[in-house]
Amino acid sequence: MGRLSRAEQQERNRARVLAAAREEFAASGYRDAKIDRIADRAELTRGAVYSNFPGKRALYFAVLAELAAAFPTPPEPSRGSVREAVGAVARAWMARLPLSDGPARLGADVLPESAADPVVRLPFAQLLKLDAIVLGLALENLDPTGGRRVRVAESLLTVLHGAGQLAASAPGFIEPFDVVAACEALAGLDDGWREPSYVPFVAPARPCDDPWSPPPAADALRGTTGPVGDGLVAVLGLHRLEAVEEAARATGAELTIALVTGTSAELKPLARLMLAELRDRLRHAAPASAWPRVRLVLDGDGLAAALGITAVSDATEVAARVAGGRVTARAEGRGACHAAAVAGVRRG
């Protein structure tokens, strides 16, 4: 067998670290897991672990992201009611929880760890908001006459994350059928969309006629890679993901969201985990034909560069309208998604 290239060796070492970390977290829990023991399990040095991951928390998120990406694909559901969709999501969630004495669920420390550090807290909250927005839009497509369903999705995630914490900390307390029934009852929540209060003060998008030659983009929801054509393209840092709803409701065009961060090593594994879990929820809730016309691109730096953005941060918000293979309008700063989306509607 030929000698491995440097890139192949790095990839193999990374896989060994992830496998060893999964064993260590499962055996010891997040808090008691040790990097030295992970290195020993992987038969690598401590330095080799840190050359792949900046710390234990980033490694923990990466392990959970791999596990979530490997969730089995359920049979595609038929186009049912919102209540049926919410119940399907709840049942899939509850089926993965430890409901009696035994090893703690591997992901039980995601919430505590996300709350413990402000670097992670706001991105985690915004990723949850993105989850609720996309899932809510899918629920709306199941019942177009029922109004906004993002509040239903937010409440569903609140109940399920709470159930997850109790399943790990108070084994035997939760009755899974009661939790599913409570989630199904959320389907009747009334809701309505209200534009953010700052929208009247947002500057209009700037008309332009710029070239558009982006690289192919990977959709984290559908698992497909392809060109980014006409529509609305937004580059959003992990502090601005709530702007996705503004863009989705203001445009009837294809919507591509490029997620970017200034703290890639730690926050990208978290984002990968959250998007994998969102994909799993969509697969249980609705057929692909009911999913919203939103493409989520995790590695969004290539699209950012195509729009001429040279530096990104977690506060980045840039949006552009693409038509005929050219950028016809663009906006930057808070409210950029709304401004570019409205510009597209007016041009139409």
C-alpha positions as CSV (number, residue, x, y, z in Angstrom):
1,M,0.0,0.0,0.0
2,G,1.4,3.4,-0.9
3,R,2.4,6.0,1.6
4,L,-0.4,8.4,2.7
5,S,-0.2,12.0,1.6
6,R,-0.2,14.7,4.3
7,A,-3.8,15.5,3.7
8,E,-4.8,11.8,3.9
9,Q,-2.9,11.4,7.1
10,Q,-4.5,14.4,8.6
11,E,-8.0,13.1,7.6
12,R,-7.2,9.7,9.1
13,N,-6.0,11.2,12.4
14,R,-9.1,13.4,12.6
15,A,-11.3,10.3,12.1
16,R,-9.4,8.5,14.9
17,V,-9.7,11.5,17.2
18,L,-13.5,11.7,16.6
19,A,-14.0,7.9,17.2
20,A,-11.9,8.1,20.4
21,A,-13.8,11.2,21.6
22,R,-17.1,9.5,21.0
23,E,-16.0,6.6,23.2
24,E,-14.7,8.9,25.9
25,F,-17.8,11.1,26.0
26,A,-20.0,8.0,26.1
27,A,-18.0,6.5,29.0
28,S,-17.3,9.5,31.1
29,G,-19.8,12.2,30.1
30,Y,-18.7,15.6,28.7
31,R,-17.6,17.2,32.0
32,D,-15.4,14.3,33.1
33,A,-14.0,13.5,29.7
34,K,-10.2,14.2,29.4
35,I,-8.3,15.2,26.3
36,D,-5.4,13.0,27.5
37,R,-7.6,9.9,27.6
38,I,-9.0,10.8,24.1
39,A,-5.4,10.9,22.8
40,D,-4.6,7.6,24.4
41,R,-7.7,6.0,22.9
42,A,-6.8,7.3,19.5
43,E,-3.1,6.3,20.0
44,L,-2.1,9.8,19.2
45,T,-0.4,12.6,21.1
46,R,-2.2,15.3,22.9
47,G,-0.8,17.8,20.4
48,A,-2.4,15.7,17.5
49,V,-5.8,16.1,19.1
50,Y,-5.4,19.9,19.5
51,S,-4.1,20.2,15.9
52,N,-7.5,19.0,14.8
53,F,-9.8,20.7,17.4
54,P,-9.1,23.8,19.5
55,G,-10.6,22.3,22.6
56,K,-12.9,19.7,24.2
57,R,-16.1,21.6,23.5
58,A,-15.4,21.9,19.8
59,L,-14.6,18.2,19.7
60,Y,-17.8,17.4,21.6
61,F,-19.9,19.4,19.0
62,A,-18.1,17.6,16.2
63,V,-18.8,14.2,17.6
64,L,-22.5,15.0,18.0
65,A,-22.6,16.5,14.5
66,E,-21.3,13.2,13.1
67,L,-23.9,11.2,15.0
68,A,-26.7,13.5,13.9
69,A,-25.6,13.3,10.3
70,A,-25.8,9.5,10.6
71,F,-29.5,9.5,11.7
72,P,-31.3,6.9,9.5
73,T,-33.5,8.5,6.9
74,P,-37.1,7.8,7.7
75,P,-39.7,6.9,5.0
76,E,-40.9,10.1,3.4
77,P,-44.1,11.1,5.1
78,S,-47.3,11.9,3.2
79,R,-48.6,15.4,3.2
80,G,-50.5,15.4,6.5
81,S,-51.8,18.0,8.9
82,V,-49.7,20.3,11.1
83,R,-50.7,18.3,14.2
84,E,-49.6,15.0,12.5
85,A,-46.3,16.6,11.5
86,V,-45.6,18.0,15.0
87,G,-46.4,14.6,16.5
88,A,-44.0,12.8,14.1
89,V,-41.2,15.2,15.1
90,A,-41.9,14.7,18.8
91,R,-42.0,10.9,18.5
92,A,-38.7,10.8,16.7
93,W,-37.1,13.0,19.4
94,M,-38.5,11.0,22.3
95,A,-37.4,7.7,20.7
96,R,-33.8,8.8,21.0
97,L,-33.9,9.8,24.7
98,P,-32.9,7.7,27.7
99,L,-36.1,7.4,29.7
100,S,-34.8,5.3,32.6
101,D,-31.7,4.7,34.6
102,G,-28.6,4.2,32.5
103,P,-25.8,6.2,30.7
104,A,-26.7,9.8,30.1
105,R,-27.7,10.8,26.6
106,L,-24.5,11.8,24.8
107,G,-25.9,15.2,23.9
108,A,-27.3,16.1,27.3
109,D,-24.6,18.7,27.8
110,V,-25.3,20.7,24.7
111,L,-27.6,23.1,26.5
112,P,-25.5,23.6,29.6
113,E,-22.3,24.1,27.6
114,S,-24.0,26.5,25.2
115,A,-25.3,28.6,28.1
116,A,-22.0,28.6,29.9
117,D,-20.1,30.7,27.4
118,P,-21.3,33.9,25.7
119,V,-19.2,33.0,22.6
120,V,-21.5,30.0,22.1
121,R,-24.7,31.2,23.7
122,L,-25.9,33.7,21.1
123,P,-25.0,31.6,18.1
124,F,-26.8,28.6,19.7
125,A,-29.9,30.7,20.3
126,Q,-29.8,32.0,16.7
127,L,-29.3,28.5,15.3
128,L,-32.4,27.4,17.3
129,K,-34.2,30.4,15.9
130,L,-33.2,29.3,12.4
131,D,-34.4,25.8,13.2
132,A,-37.8,27.1,14.2
133,I,-38.1,29.4,11.2
134,V,-37.4,26.7,8.6
135,L,-39.5,24.1,10.4
136,G,-42.3,26.6,10.8
137,L,-42.3,27.5,7.1
138,A,-42.6,23.8,6.3
139,L,-45.6,23.5,8.6
140,E,-47.2,26.5,6.9
141,N,-46.8,24.8,3.5
142,L,-48.7,21.8,4.9
143,D,-51.6,24.2,5.7
144,P,-51.3,27.4,3.7
145,T,-54.6,28.8,5.2
146,G,-53.4,28.4,8.8
147,G,-51.2,31.5,9.2
148,R,-47.7,31.7,10.6
149,R,-46.4,28.5,12.3
150,V,-43.0,29.6,13.5
151,R,-44.4,30.1,17.0
152,V,-45.6,26.5,16.9
153,A,-42.1,25.3,16.0
154,E,-40.5,27.5,18.7
155,S,-42.8,26.0,21.3
156,L,-42.2,22.5,20.0
157,L,-38.4,22.9,20.4
158,T,-38.9,24.4,23.9
159,V,-40.8,21.3,25.0
160,L,-38.5,18.8,23.4
161,H,-35.3,20.4,24.7
162,G,-36.8,20.5,28.2
163,A,-37.8,16.9,27.9
164,G,-34.2,16.0,26.9
165,Q,-32.8,17.7,29.9
166,L,-35.2,16.0,32.3
167,A,-34.6,12.6,30.7
168,A,-30.9,12.9,31.5
169,S,-31.2,14.5,34.9
170,A,-34.4,12.9,36.3
171,P,-34.7,9.3,34.8
172,G,-38.2,7.9,35.0
173,F,-39.9,11.3,35.4
174,I,-41.0,11.7,31.8
175,E,-43.9,9.9,30.3
176,P,-43.1,10.0,26.5
177,F,-46.7,9.6,25.3
178,D,-47.7,12.7,27.4
179,V,-44.9,14.7,25.9
180,V,-45.9,13.8,22.4
181,A,-49.6,14.6,23.2
182,A,-48.5,18.0,24.6
183,C,-46.5,18.7,21.4
184,E,-49.4,17.8,19.2
185,A,-51.6,20.3,21.1
186,L,-49.3,23.1,20.1
187,A,-50.4,22.8,16.5
188,G,-53.4,25.0,17.3
189,L,-51.4,28.0,18.6
190,D,-52.4,31.3,17.0
191,D,-49.6,33.3,15.4
192,G,-49.1,36.3,13.1
193,W,-46.1,37.7,11.3
194,R,-45.0,41.2,12.3
195,E,-42.1,43.0,10.6
196,P,-39.3,43.9,13.0
197,S,-39.7,47.5,14.4
198,Y,-36.5,48.6,12.7
199,V,-37.7,47.9,9.1
200,P,-39.0,51.4,8.5
201,F,-35.5,52.7,9.2
202,V,-33.6,50.3,6.9
203,A,-31.9,51.9,3.9
204,P,-33.1,50.7,0.5
205,A,-30.9,48.2,-1.3
206,R,-28.4,49.7,-3.8
207,P,-29.1,49.0,-7.4
208,C,-26.1,47.6,-9.3
209,D,-25.0,45.5,-12.2
210,D,-22.2,43.3,-10.9
211,P,-20.9,40.0,-12.2
212,W,-22.0,36.8,-10.4
213,S,-19.7,33.8,-10.6
214,P,-20.2,31.9,-7.3
215,P,-18.8,28.4,-6.6
216,P,-21.2,25.5,-6.4
217,A,-22.9,25.5,-3.0
218,A,-23.8,22.5,-0.8
219,D,-27.3,22.6,0.7
220,A,-27.0,21.4,4.3
221,L,-30.7,20.5,4.3
222,R,-31.1,18.5,1.1
223,G,-27.6,17.1,0.9
224,T,-27.2,18.3,-2.7
225,T,-24.6,20.5,-4.3
226,G,-25.2,22.8,-7.3
227,P,-25.0,26.2,-8.8
228,V,-26.5,29.3,-7.2
229,G,-28.7,30.9,-9.8
230,D,-31.2,33.7,-9.7
231,G,-33.0,34.7,-6.5
232,L,-32.0,36.2,-3.1
233,V,-28.6,35.4,-1.7
234,A,-27.8,36.4,1.9
235,V,-24.6,36.0,3.8
236,L,-25.4,35.9,7.5
237,G,-23.2,35.6,10.6
238,L,-24.3,33.3,13.4
239,H,-25.7,36.3,15.3
240,R,-28.1,37.3,12.6
241,L,-29.9,34.1,11.6
242,E,-33.3,35.4,12.6
243,A,-33.1,37.6,9.5
244,V,-33.9,34.5,7.4
245,E,-37.6,34.9,8.2
246,E,-37.6,38.5,7.0
247,A,-36.0,37.4,3.7
248,A,-38.3,34.4,3.3
249,R,-41.5,36.4,3.8
250,A,-40.5,39.4,1.6
251,T,-39.5,37.4,-1.5
252,G,-41.1,34.8,-3.6
253,A,-37.8,33.8,-5.2
254,E,-35.3,31.1,-4.3
255,L,-33.5,32.0,-1.1
256,T,-29.9,30.9,-0.5
257,I,-28.5,31.6,3.0
258,A,-24.7,31.4,3.4
259,L,-23.8,30.9,7.1
260,V,-20.5,32.4,8.2
261,T,-18.7,32.9,11.4
262,G,-15.6,34.6,12.8
263,T,-15.0,31.6,15.1
264,S,-15.0,28.7,12.7
265,A,-13.1,26.1,14.7
266,E,-15.6,26.0,17.5
267,L,-18.9,27.3,16.0
268,K,-18.9,25.5,12.7
269,P,-19.2,22.1,14.4
270,L,-22.1,23.5,16.5
271,A,-23.8,24.8,13.3
272,R,-23.2,21.5,11.6
273,L,-24.9,19.7,14.5
274,M,-27.9,22.0,14.5
275,L,-28.4,21.8,10.8
276,A,-28.2,18.0,10.8
277,E,-30.9,17.9,13.5
278,L,-33.1,20.4,11.6
279,R,-32.8,18.2,8.5
280,D,-33.9,15.2,10.6
281,R,-36.9,17.1,11.9
282,L,-37.9,18.1,8.4
283,R,-37.7,14.5,7.1
284,H,-40.1,13.4,9.8
285,A,-42.5,16.4,9.5
286,A,-43.2,16.8,5.8
287,P,-42.5,15.5,2.3
288,A,-39.7,17.3,0.5
289,S,-42.2,19.0,-1.7
290,A,-43.5,20.9,1.4
291,W,-40.0,22.1,2.5
292,P,-39.5,25.8,2.2
293,R,-37.6,27.2,-0.8
294,V,-34.5,27.9,1.4
295,R,-31.1,26.6,0.8
296,L,-28.7,26.7,3.8
297,V,-25.0,26.7,3.0
298,L,-22.8,26.0,6.0
299,D,-19.5,26.8,4.4
300,G,-20.6,30.1,3.1
301,D,-17.2,31.8,2.7
302,G,-17.2,31.1,-1.1
303,L,-20.5,32.8,-1.6
304,A,-19.3,35.7,0.6
305,A,-16.2,36.1,-1.6
306,A,-18.4,36.0,-4.8
307,L,-20.2,39.0,-3.4
308,G,-16.9,40.8,-2.7
309,I,-17.0,40.3,1.0
310,T,-13.4,40.1,2.2
311,A,-14.0,39.6,5.9
312,V,-16.8,38.0,7.8
313,S,-17.9,38.0,11.4
314,D,-20.8,36.6,13.5
315,A,-22.6,40.0,13.0
316,T,-22.3,39.9,9.1
317,E,-25.5,40.6,7.2
318,V,-25.2,41.2,3.5
319,A,-27.9,40.4,0.9
320,A,-28.1,40.6,-2.8
321,R,-30.7,40.1,-5.5
322,V,-29.4,38.0,-8.5
323,A,-31.2,38.1,-11.8
324,G,-30.0,37.0,-15.2
325,G,-26.7,35.9,-13.8
326,R,-25.9,39.4,-12.5
327,V,-26.2,41.0,-9.1
328,T,-28.9,43.6,-9.6
329,A,-29.2,45.0,-6.0
330,R,-27.4,44.6,-2.7
331,A,-27.6,45.8,0.9
332,E,-25.3,45.6,3.9
333,G,-25.9,45.8,7.6
334,R,-28.9,45.1,9.9
335,G,-32.0,44.8,7.7
336,A,-30.1,43.9,4.6
337,C,-32.2,40.8,4.0
338,H,-35.4,42.7,4.1
339,A,-34.0,45.6,1.9
340,A,-32.7,43.2,-0.8
341,A,-35.9,41.1,-0.8
342,V,-38.2,44.1,-1.1
343,A,-36.0,45.5,-3.9
344,G,-36.5,42.3,-5.8
345,V,-40.3,42.5,-5.3
346,R,-40.5,46.1,-6.5
347,R,-38.3,45.3,-9.5
348,G,-40.8,42.5,-10.4
